[in-house]
C-alpha cells in the first residue's frame, strides 16, 4: 500500500525511539505514558508498516476479557481507547503489549540496507507496548487466540527486531509461535543433559514449545514434568508425548502443587522450573519445587518481582530467578524450527491459531 500522505523526514531519530516519547520525557517508549503515533512523517531510521493483525499478550488479553465481561464490542472499544490515549497498545493494568504482523510500506533513507523491501510481510519481534501504533479500524476480535484483525499503521525503530514470515506455514501459525519465541529459546539455553525440569502451564502455547525443547535438551537421563490445569489439557499434552509425566494442579496453590510435583519427580526437587502461566500469584509454585542452586524461569507478564524475591527469601531458597526476556538471539529461527520438527505440535497450532 502506498501512503501518499507520507512525508520523508531527513532527520535521524534516536535508535531506540526516544524522539517519539511525548511524556514523561527522558524515558524509553515502553516506559512512556504517551508516544507520538503520527504516521504521516517518517524519520530516516524508521520503518513504516501497514498492520494486518495484532497478537495481544496473553496476560493483557485475559485482563481485557475479564474487565469487559467477555463482550467483543467492549474489548474493541477498550483497545481503541488505549491506543488513542497512549499512541501504542500497552495495557495499563498489565503493562504488556504483544506483537503485530503487517507489510512494509516505507523504509527510511538510513535503513535502505536493512534487508527489507516494500511489500515484505513481517512479524514484529518487539512489544506493542513500545511500538507507535495508529488504528484506523478494528475488524474482528479472535477471542480464543488473543488476535485482533485491524487496519492500522505501526513504526519500527532502528533497534527493532522483526522476522519475515516463512513461506512454509500460514501467517497465523507463524505469528502464534513467534509471539512466544523467547520462551523455548531461553529453555534451550537453561536446560542441559540429565536435568529435571518442571513446566507450569505446559499445555499452553509457550508451555508446549518449552516442554518440547526441554525434552530435547535433557536427553534420556533427564526428566520433564508438565503441570496443567484440567483434564482436557492433560489429554492434549499426553497425546504429544513430549513430557515424562503430567500432573493436574492449580499454580496459584504452591504448597499442594509442590507436593505433587516432587512426587512426580521421584521425591526430588527440580533443577529448573519454567512458569508459562498467565495468571497472577504463581511465583511460589515455580520457586518451591526447585533445589538450591537451581533455576526458576518466569515467562509470564503477570510475574511480580516483589512476590518472587520476597517469597524465595522467605522460604530460604538459594536459586537463580530469571525474568523472561522476549528476545534471545536466534529465537525466531528456534521456534519456527520446532514447528517444522514436531508435526503434532504444529497440528495443534494450526487448529487453534488459524
DRENDO-1510 file (C-alpha; in Angstrom, 1 decimal, always signed):
<recs>
REC; n; res; u; v; w
REC; 1; UNK; +0.0; +0.0; +0.0 .
REC; 2; UNK; +1.4; +3.4; -1.0 .
REC; 3; UNK; +1.0; +6.1; +1.6 .
REC; 4; UNK; +0.6; +9.3; -0.5 .
REC; 5; UNK; +0.4; +11.4; +2.7 .
REC; 6; UNK; +3.7; +10.3; +4.0 .
REC; 7; UNK; +6.4; +12.9; +4.4 .
REC; 8; UNK; +10.0; +11.7; +4.4 .
REC; 9; UNK; +12.0; +13.2; +7.2 .
REC; 10; UNK; +15.7; +13.6; +6.6 .
REC; 11; UNK; +16.3; +13.9; +10.4 .
REC; 12; UNK; +17.6; +10.8; +12.2 .
REC; 13; UNK; +15.7; +9.8; +15.3 .
REC; 14; UNK; +17.1; +8.1; +18.3 .
REC; 15; UNK; +17.8; +4.4; +17.5 .
REC; 16; UNK; +15.5; +3.3; +20.5 .
REC; 17; UNK; +12.7; +5.7; +19.5 .
REC; 18; UNK; +13.1; +8.2; +22.3 .
REC; 19; UNK; +12.3; +11.0; +19.8 .
REC; 20; UNK; +8.7; +9.8; +19.8 .
REC; 21; UNK; +8.2; +10.0; +23.5 .
REC; 22; UNK; +5.7; +12.6; +24.5 .
REC; 23; UNK; +5.6; +12.1; +28.2 .
REC; 24; UNK; +7.3; +11.7; +30.5 .
REC; 25; UNK; +10.4; +12.9; +28.8 .
REC; 26; UNK; +13.7; +11.1; +29.3 .
REC; 27; UNK; +12.2; +7.5; +29.2 .
REC; 28; UNK; +12.2; +4.8; +26.6 .
REC; 29; UNK; +9.0; +4.2; +24.7 .
REC; 30; UNK; +8.0; +1.2; +26.7 .
REC; 31; UNK; +8.0; +3.2; +29.9 .
REC; 32; UNK; +6.3; +6.2; +28.4 .
REC; 33; UNK; +2.7; +7.0; +29.2 .
REC; 34; UNK; +2.2; +8.5; +25.7 .
REC; 35; UNK; +4.2; +8.4; +22.5 .
REC; 36; UNK; +3.9; +10.1; +19.1 .
REC; 37; UNK; +2.0; +7.8; +16.7 .
REC; 38; UNK; +1.9; +10.3; +13.8 .
REC; 39; UNK; +2.2; +8.1; +10.7 .
REC; 40; UNK; +2.4; +11.0; +8.2 .
REC; 41; UNK; +6.1; +11.7; +9.0 .
REC; 42; UNK; +8.8; +9.0; +8.8 .
REC; 43; UNK; +12.3; +9.6; +10.3 .
REC; 44; UNK; +15.3; +8.5; +8.4 .
REC; 45; UNK; +15.9; +5.5; +10.6 .
REC; 46; UNK; +12.3; +4.2; +10.9 .
REC; 47; UNK; +10.3; +1.6; +9.0 .
REC; 48; UNK; +6.5; +2.1; +8.4 .
REC; 49; UNK; +4.2; -0.9; +8.2 .
REC; 50; UNK; +0.6; -1.5; +7.3 .
REC; 51; UNK; -0.6; -3.7; +10.1 .
REC; 52; UNK; -2.9; -6.6; +9.4 .
REC; 53; UNK; -3.3; -8.2; +12.9 .
REC; 54; UNK; -2.3; -7.6; +16.5 .
REC; 55; UNK; -1.4; -10.6; +18.7 .
REC; 56; UNK; -2.2; -9.3; +22.2 .
REC; 57; UNK; +0.0; -10.6; +25.0 .
REC; 58; UNK; -1.8; -13.4; +26.8 .
REC; 59; UNK; -1.8; -11.7; +30.3 .
REC; 60; UNK; -3.1; -8.5; +28.7 .
REC; 61; UNK; -5.8; -10.1; +26.7 .
REC; 62; UNK; -7.0; -12.1; +29.7 .
REC; 63; UNK; -7.3; -8.9; +31.7 .
REC; 64; UNK; -9.2; -7.2; +28.8 .
REC; 65; UNK; -11.6; -10.0; +28.6 .
REC; 66; UNK; -12.4; -10.1; +32.3 .
REC; 67; UNK; -12.7; -6.3; +32.6 .
REC; 68; UNK; -15.0; -6.2; +29.5 .
REC; 69; UNK; -17.0; -9.2; +30.7 .
REC; 70; UNK; -16.0; -11.1; +27.6 .
REC; 71; UNK; -18.0; -8.8; +25.3 .
REC; 72; UNK; -16.3; -8.4; +21.9 .
REC; 73; UNK; -17.5; -4.8; +21.2 .
REC; 74; UNK; -16.4; -3.7; +24.7 .
REC; 75; UNK; -13.0; -5.2; +24.1 .
REC; 76; UNK; -12.7; -3.5; +20.7 .
REC; 77; UNK; -13.6; -0.2; +22.3 .
REC; 78; UNK; -11.1; -0.7; +25.1 .
REC; 79; UNK; -8.3; -1.5; +22.7 .
REC; 80; UNK; -9.2; +1.6; +20.6 .
REC; 81; UNK; -9.2; +3.8; +23.7 .
REC; 82; UNK; -5.8; +2.6; +24.9 .
REC; 83; UNK; -4.2; +3.2; +21.5 .
REC; 84; UNK; -5.8; +6.6; +21.2 .
REC; 85; UNK; -4.7; +7.6; +24.7 .
REC; 86; UNK; -1.2; +6.2; +24.6 .
REC; 87; UNK; -0.2; +6.0; +20.9 .
REC; 88; UNK; +0.6; +2.3; +21.4 .
REC; 89; UNK; -1.1; -0.8; +22.5 .
REC; 90; UNK; +0.0; -1.1; +26.1 .
REC; 91; UNK; -2.5; -2.5; +28.7 .
REC; 92; UNK; -2.3; +0.0; +31.6 .
REC; 93; UNK; -3.1; -2.8; +34.1 .
REC; 94; UNK; -0.5; -5.4; +33.0 .
REC; 95; UNK; +1.9; -3.0; +31.3 .
REC; 96; UNK; +2.3; -5.5; +28.4 .
REC; 97; UNK; +1.5; -5.4; +24.7 .
REC; 98; UNK; +2.0; -8.1; +22.2 .
REC; 99; UNK; +3.2; -8.0; +18.6 .
REC; 100; UNK; +1.9; -7.4; +15.1 .
REC; 101; UNK; +2.1; -8.8; +11.5 .
REC; 102; UNK; +2.0; -6.4; +8.6 .
REC; 103; UNK; +3.6; -5.3; +5.3 .
REC; 104; UNK; +6.4; -2.9; +5.0 .
REC; 105; UNK; +5.1; +0.3; +3.3 .
REC; 106; UNK; +8.0; +2.7; +3.7 .
REC; 107; UNK; +11.7; +2.5; +4.7 .
REC; 108; UNK; +13.7; +5.5; +6.0 .
REC; 109; UNK; +16.7; +6.5; +4.0 .
REC; 110; UNK; +19.2; +5.4; +6.6 .
REC; 111; UNK; +17.7; +1.8; +6.7 .
REC; 112; UNK; +17.6; +1.1; +3.0 .
REC; 113; UNK; +20.2; -1.6; +3.5 .
REC; 114; UNK; +18.2; -3.3; +6.4 .
REC; 115; UNK; +17.4; -6.3; +4.2 .
REC; 116; UNK; +13.7; -5.4; +3.8 .
REC; 117; UNK; +11.8; -4.3; +0.7 .
REC; 118; UNK; +8.5; -2.6; +0.3 .
REC; 119; UNK; +5.7; -5.1; +0.4 .
REC; 120; UNK; +7.6; -7.7; +2.6 .
REC; 121; UNK; +5.3; -9.3; +5.1 .
REC; 122; UNK; +6.8; -9.4; +8.5 .
REC; 123; UNK; +6.1; -10.1; +12.2 .
REC; 124; UNK; +7.4; -7.6; +14.7 .
REC; 125; UNK; +9.5; -9.1; +17.4 .
REC; 126; UNK; +9.3; -6.2; +19.8 .
REC; 127; UNK; +6.4; -5.4; +22.1 .
REC; 128; UNK; +3.4; -3.4; +21.1 .
REC; 129; UNK; +4.0; -1.7; +24.5 .
REC; 130; UNK; +6.8; +0.3; +22.9 .
REC; 131; UNK; +5.6; +0.5; +19.2 .
REC; 132; UNK; +3.9; +3.6; +17.8 .
REC; 133; UNK; +0.6; +2.4; +16.5 .
REC; 134; UNK; -2.4; +4.1; +14.8 .
REC; 135; UNK; -5.5; +2.1; +14.3 .
REC; 136; UNK; -7.9; +3.1; +11.5 .
REC; 137; UNK; -10.4; +0.2; +12.1 .
REC; 138; UNK; -10.8; -2.8; +14.3 .
REC; 139; UNK; -12.4; -5.6; +12.2 .
REC; 140; UNK; -12.6; -8.6; +14.4 .
REC; 141; UNK; -11.5; -10.0; +17.8 .
REC; 142; UNK; -10.5; -13.6; +17.8 .
REC; 143; UNK; -11.0; -14.1; +21.5 .
REC; 144; UNK; -9.9; -17.8; +21.6 .
REC; 145; UNK; -6.4; -16.9; +20.2 .
REC; 146; UNK; -5.9; -13.3; +21.5 .
REC; 147; UNK; -5.7; -11.9; +18.0 .
REC; 148; UNK; -7.2; -8.6; +16.7 .
REC; 149; UNK; -7.6; -8.0; +12.9 .
REC; 150; UNK; -7.1; -4.4; +12.1 .
REC; 151; UNK; -6.4; -1.8; +9.5 .
REC; 152; UNK; -3.6; +0.1; +11.1 .
REC; 153; UNK; -0.1; +1.5; +10.8 .
REC; 154; UNK; +2.9; +1.0; +13.0 .
REC; 155; UNK; +6.5; +2.3; +13.2 .
REC; 156; UNK; +9.6; +0.1; +13.8 .
REC; 157; UNK; +12.7; +1.9; +15.1 .
REC; 158; UNK; +16.3; +1.2; +14.1 .
REC; 159; UNK; +16.8; -1.1; +17.1 .
REC; 160; UNK; +13.6; -3.0; +16.4 .
REC; 161; UNK; +13.6; -6.8; +15.8 .
REC; 162; UNK; +11.5; -8.3; +13.0 .
REC; 163; UNK; +11.1; -11.5; +11.1 .
REC; 164; UNK; +10.0; -12.2; +7.6 .
REC; 165; UNK; +7.1; -14.6; +7.7 .
REC; 166; UNK; +8.1; -18.0; +6.5 .
REC; 167; UNK; +6.7; -19.4; +3.2 .
REC; 168; UNK; +6.1; -22.9; +4.5 .
REC; 169; UNK; +3.5; -22.1; +7.1 .
REC; 170; UNK; +0.5; -19.8; +7.5 .
REC; 171; UNK; +0.9; -16.3; +8.9 .
REC; 172; UNK; -1.5; -17.2; +11.8 .
REC; 173; UNK; +0.7; -20.2; +12.7 .
REC; 174; UNK; +3.9; -18.2; +12.4 .
REC; 175; UNK; +2.5; -15.4; +14.4 .
REC; 176; UNK; +1.3; -17.6; +17.2 .
REC; 177; UNK; +4.8; -19.2; +17.5 .
REC; 178; UNK; +6.8; -16.0; +17.1 .
REC; 179; UNK; +4.7; -14.4; +19.9 .
REC; 180; UNK; +6.3; -16.7; +22.5 .
REC; 181; UNK; +9.7; -17.3; +20.7 .
REC; 182; UNK; +11.7; -16.1; +23.6 .
REC; 183; UNK; +10.5; -18.9; +25.9 .
REC; 184; UNK; +11.7; -22.0; +24.1 .
REC; 185; UNK; +14.9; -20.2; +23.1 .
REC; 186; UNK; +15.7; -19.5; +26.7 .
REC; 187; UNK; +14.8; -23.0; +27.6 .
REC; 188; UNK; +17.4; -24.2; +25.1 .
REC; 189; UNK; +19.9; -22.1; +27.0 .
REC; 190; UNK; +18.9; -23.0; +30.5 .
REC; 191; UNK; +18.4; -26.8; +30.3 .
REC; 192; UNK; +21.1; -29.3; +29.9 .
REC; 193; UNK; +21.6; -33.1; +29.7 .
REC; 194; UNK; +20.3; -35.0; +32.7 .
REC; 195; UNK; +18.3; -32.0; +34.2 .
REC; 196; UNK; +14.9; -32.4; +35.8 .
REC; 197; UNK; +12.5; -29.7; +34.5 .
REC; 198; UNK; +9.1; -28.6; +35.7 .
REC; 199; UNK; +6.9; -26.7; +33.2 .
REC; 200; UNK; +4.0; -24.8; +34.7 .
REC; 201; UNK; +1.3; -24.2; +32.1 .
REC; 202; UNK; +2.7; -27.0; +29.9 .
REC; 203; UNK; -0.4; -27.3; +27.7 .
REC; 204; UNK; -0.4; -23.6; +26.7 .
REC; 205; UNK; +1.3; -22.1; +23.6 .
REC; 206; UNK; +4.6; -21.3; +25.2 .
REC; 207; UNK; +4.3; -24.3; +27.6 .
REC; 208; UNK; +4.1; -26.8; +24.8 .
REC; 209; UNK; +7.1; -25.4; +23.0 .
REC; 210; UNK; +9.2; -25.2; +26.2 .
REC; 211; UNK; +8.2; -28.8; +27.1 .
REC; 212; UNK; +9.4; -30.0; +23.6 .
REC; 213; UNK; +12.6; -28.0; +23.8 .
REC; 214; UNK; +13.3; -29.2; +27.4 .
REC; 215; UNK; +12.8; -32.8; +26.4 .
REC; 216; UNK; +15.4; -32.4; +23.6 .
REC; 217; UNK; +17.9; -30.9; +25.9 .
REC; 218; UNK; +17.6; -33.2; +28.9 .
REC; 219; UNK; +18.0; -36.3; +26.8 .
REC; 220; UNK; +17.4; -39.9; +28.0 .
REC; 221; UNK; +18.9; -39.3; +31.5 .
REC; 222; UNK; +16.7; -36.2; +32.3 .
REC; 223; UNK; +13.1; -35.7; +33.1 .
REC; 224; UNK; +10.4; -33.2; +32.2 .
REC; 225; UNK; +7.2; -32.9; +34.2 .
REC; 226; UNK; +4.3; -30.8; +32.9 .
REC; 227; UNK; +1.7; -29.1; +35.1 .
REC; 228; UNK; -1.7; -28.5; +33.5 .
REC; 229; UNK; -4.9; -27.0; +34.9 .
REC; 230; UNK; -7.6; -29.6; +33.9 .
REC; 231; UNK; -8.2; -33.0; +32.4 .
REC; 232; UNK; -8.7; -31.7; +28.9 .
REC; 233; UNK; -5.3; -30.1; +28.9 .
REC; 234; UNK; -3.8; -33.3; +30.3 .
REC; 235; UNK; -5.2; -35.3; +27.4 .
REC; 236; UNK; -3.9; -32.9; +24.8 .
REC; 237; UNK; -0.4; -32.7; +26.3 .
REC; 238; UNK; -0.3; -36.5; +26.8 .
REC; 239; UNK; -1.0; -37.0; +23.1 .
REC; 240; UNK; +2.1; -35.0; +22.2 .
REC; 241; UNK; +4.4; -37.4; +24.1 .
REC; 242; UNK; +6.8; -34.6; +24.9 .
REC; 243; UNK; +6.9; -34.9; +28.8 .
REC; 244; UNK; +7.7; -37.8; +31.1 .
REC; 245; UNK; +4.8; -37.1; +33.4 .
REC; 246; UNK; +1.8; -34.8; +33.7 .
REC; 247; UNK; +0.1; -33.5; +36.9 .
REC; 248; UNK; -3.1; -31.5; +37.2 .
REC; 249; UNK; -2.7; -28.7; +39.7 .
REC; 250; UNK; -3.6; -25.1; +40.4 .
REC; 251; UNK; -0.5; -22.9; +40.1 .
REC; 252; UNK; -1.9; -20.4; +42.5 .
REC; 253; UNK; -1.7; -23.0; +45.3 .
REC; 254; UNK; +2.0; -23.6; +45.6 .
REC; 255; UNK; +2.1; -26.0; +48.6 .
REC; 256; UNK; -0.2; -28.6; +47.0 .
REC; 257; UNK; +1.4; -28.2; +43.6 .
REC; 258; UNK; +4.9; -28.6; +45.1 .
REC; 259; UNK; +4.0; -31.8; +46.9 .
REC; 260; UNK; +2.6; -33.3; +43.7 .
REC; 261; UNK; +5.4; -32.0; +41.5 .
REC; 262; UNK; +8.1; -33.5; +43.8 .
REC; 263; UNK; +6.2; -36.8; +43.9 .
REC; 264; UNK; +6.2; -36.8; +40.1 .
REC; 265; UNK; +10.0; -36.4; +40.2 .
REC; 266; UNK; +10.6; -39.4; +42.4 .
REC; 267; UNK; +10.8; -37.4; +45.6 .
REC; 268; UNK; +13.5; -35.0; +44.2 .
REC; 269; UNK; +13.4; -31.2; +43.8 .
REC; 270; UNK; +14.0; -29.9; +40.2 .
REC; 271; UNK; +17.0; -28.4; +38.5 .
REC; 272; UNK; +14.9; -26.0; +36.5 .
REC; 273; UNK; +11.3; -24.7; +36.6 .
REC; 274; UNK; +9.6; -22.7; +33.8 .
REC; 275; UNK; +6.5; -20.7; +34.5 .
REC; 276; UNK; +4.3; -20.1; +31.5 .
REC; 277; UNK; +1.0; -19.5; +33.4 .
REC; 278; UNK; -0.8; -16.2; +32.5 .
REC; 279; UNK; -2.5; -15.6; +35.8 .
REC; 280; UNK; -1.2; -13.8; +38.9 .
REC; 281; UNK; +0.3; -15.3; +42.1 .
REC; 282; UNK; +2.1; -18.3; +40.6 .
REC; 283; UNK; +5.6; -17.3; +41.6 .
REC; 284; UNK; +5.9; -19.6; +44.5 .
REC; 285; UNK; +4.8; -22.6; +42.5 .
REC; 286; UNK; +7.8; -22.1; +40.3 .
REC; 287; UNK; +10.1; -21.4; +43.3 .
REC; 288; UNK; +9.2; -24.1; +45.9 .
REC; 289; UNK; +9.9; -27.2; +43.8 .
REC; 290; UNK; +13.4; -26.1; +42.8 .
REC; 291; UNK; +16.5; -27.3; +44.6 .
REC; 292; UNK; +19.2; -25.0; +46.0 .
REC; 293; UNK; +21.4; -23.6; +43.2 .
REC; 294; UNK; +18.6; -24.4; +40.7 .
REC; 295; UNK; +16.9; -22.0; +38.3 .
REC; 296; UNK; +13.3; -20.7; +38.1 .
REC; 297; UNK; +12.4; -19.0; +34.8 .
REC; 298; UNK; +9.3; -16.8; +34.6 .
REC; 299; UNK; +7.9; -16.4; +31.1 .
REC; 300; UNK; +4.7; -14.5; +32.1 .
REC; 301; UNK; +3.8; -10.8; +32.2 .
REC; 302; UNK; +1.9; -11.4; +35.4 .
REC; 303; UNK; +5.1; -12.2; +37.3 .
REC; 304; UNK; +5.7; -9.9; +40.3 .
REC; 305; UNK; +9.4; -9.3; +41.2 .
REC; 306; UNK; +8.3; -8.5; +44.7 .
REC; 307; UNK; +6.4; -11.7; +45.2 .
REC; 308; UNK; +9.2; -13.7; +43.7 .
REC; 309; UNK; +12.1; -12.1; +45.5 .
REC; 310; UNK; +10.5; -11.9; +48.9 .
REC; 311; UNK; +8.9; -15.3; +48.5 .
REC; 312; UNK; +12.2; -17.0; +47.7 .
REC; 313; UNK; +13.8; -15.3; +50.7 .
REC; 314; UNK; +11.0; -16.2; +53.0 .
REC; 315; UNK; +11.3; -19.9; +52.3 .
REC; 316; UNK; +15.1; -19.9; +52.2 .
REC; 317; UNK; +15.6; -20.8; +48.5 .
REC; 318; UNK; +19.0; -20.0; +47.2 .
REC; 319; UNK; +18.1; -20.2; +43.5 .
REC; 320; UNK; +18.6; -18.2; +40.3 .
REC; 321; UNK; +15.5; -16.4; +39.2 .
REC; 322; UNK; +15.2; -15.2; +35.6 .
REC; 323; UNK; +12.5; -12.9; +34.3 .
REC; 324; UNK; +11.7; -14.0; +30.7 .
REC; 325; UNK; +13.2; -11.8; +28.0 .
REC; 326; UNK; +11.1; -11.9; +24.9 .
REC; 327; UNK; +14.3; -11.7; +22.9 .
REC; 328; UNK; +17.0; -14.4; +22.8 .
REC; 329; UNK; +19.5; -14.5; +19.9 .
REC; 330; UNK; +18.1; -16.8; +17.3 .
REC; 331; UNK; +14.8; -17.2; +19.0 .
REC; 332; UNK; +12.7; -16.8; +15.8 .
REC; 333; UNK; +14.7; -19.5; +14.0 .
REC; 334; UNK; +14.5; -21.8; +17.0 .
REC; 335; UNK; +10.7; -21.6; +17.4 .
REC; 336; UNK; +9.9; -22.0; +13.7 .
REC; 337; UNK; +12.2; -25.0; +13.5 .
REC; 338; UNK; +10.4; -26.6; +16.4 .
REC; 339; UNK; +7.1; -26.4; +14.5 .
REC; 340; UNK; +8.9; -28.0; +11.5 .
REC; 341; UNK; +10.3; -30.8; +13.7 .
REC; 342; UNK; +7.2; -31.7; +15.6 .
REC; 343; UNK; +4.2; -32.4; +13.5 .
REC; 344; UNK; +1.9; -33.0; +16.4 .
REC; 345; UNK; +2.6; -29.5; +18.0 .
REC; 346; UNK; +2.2; -28.0; +14.5 .
REC; 347; UNK; -1.1; -29.6; +14.0 .
REC; 348; UNK; -2.4; -28.2; +17.4 .
REC; 349; UNK; -1.1; -24.7; +16.5 .
REC; 350; UNK; -2.7; -25.0; +13.0 .
REC; 351; UNK; -6.0; -26.0; +14.6 .
REC; 352; UNK; -6.0; -23.4; +17.4 .
REC; 353; UNK; -4.4; -20.4; +15.8 .
REC; 354; UNK; -5.9; -20.3; +12.3 .
</recs>
